[in-house]
Amino acid sequence: QVQLVESGGGLVQPGGSLRLSCAASRSIFSTYIMAWSRQAPGKERELVATITFSGTTNYGGSVKGRFTISRDNAKNTVYLQKNSLKTEDTAVYYCGAPTIMNWGQGTQVTVSS
């Protein structure tokens, strides 16, 4: 069964904001570092951000300062707040546990006028 479900994607104008959510199973959420990655058209898959259970975060170089990863341990949910969006941020965004190479099916984010 699917253990990671992303939501919150959609169409947004450049400069806008969007928050993605990832509902994870407790077995994954409580054990592993969680992360967001993305695959943009014509580009390699990129690790966007990671977060530990205690809240320590790391970001990929292209999004730091604009995106914020967070987690609600009580809800087994990871979030990605995306501000100042650019057309280059258009991608399918995936949530998962990179240490065990376990990712969800993704949610499409399109940044366009």
Backbone hydrogen bonds, N-H to C=O, Kabsch-Sander energy under -0.5 kcal/mol:
donor,donor_aa,acceptor,acceptor_aa,energy
5,V,23,A,-2.0
7,S,21,S,-2.3
10,G,108,Q,-0.8
12,V,110,T,-2.6
15,G,85,L,-3.2
16,G,13,Q,-2.3
18,L,82,K,-2.3
20,L,80,L,-2.5
21,S,7,S,-2.7
22,C,78,V,-2.0
23,A,5,V,-2.4
24,A,22,C,-0.6
24,A,76,N,-2.7
25,S,3,Q,-1.6
28,I,25,S,-0.7
29,F,25,S,-3.0
30,S,26,R,-2.5
31,T,28,I,-1.1
32,Y,28,I,-2.3
34,M,51,I,-2.3
35,A,96,G,-2.2
36,W,49,A,-2.4
37,S,94,Y,-2.5
38,R,46,E,-2.5
39,Q,92,V,-2.1
43,K,40,A,-2.2
46,E,38,R,-3.0
48,V,36,W,-2.3
48,V,46,E,-0.6
49,A,36,W,-1.8
50,T,58,N,-2.5
51,I,34,M,-2.7
52,T,56,T,-2.1
55,G,52,T,-1.1
58,N,50,T,-1.8
60,G,48,V,-3.1
63,V,60,G,-1.3
64,K,60,G,-1.3
65,G,67,F,-0.6
66,R,63,V,-2.4
67,F,63,V,-2.1
68,T,81,Q,-2.3
70,S,79,Y,-1.7
72,D,77,T,-2.8
73,N,71,R,-0.6
75,K,72,D,-0.9
76,N,72,D,-0.7
77,T,72,D,-1.7
78,V,22,C,-2.3
79,Y,70,S,-2.8
80,L,20,L,-2.1
81,Q,68,T,-3.0
82,K,18,L,-3.3
82,K,80,L,-0.5
83,N,66,R,-1.9
83,N,81,Q,-0.6
84,S,15,G,-0.6
85,L,16,G,-2.2
89,D,86,K,-1.9
90,T,87,T,-1.7
91,A,109,V,-2.0
92,V,39,Q,-2.2
93,Y,91,A,-0.6
93,Y,107,T,-2.7
94,Y,37,S,-3.0
96,G,35,A,-2.1
97,A,102,N,-2.7
100,I,97,A,-1.3
101,M,98,P,-0.9
102,N,97,A,-1.9
103,W,101,M,-0.6
104,G,95,C,-2.7
105,Q,4,L,-0.6
107,T,93,Y,-2.0
109,V,91,A,-2.6
110,T,10,G,-2.8
111,V,109,V,-0.5
112,S,12,V,-2.0
112,S,110,T,-0.7
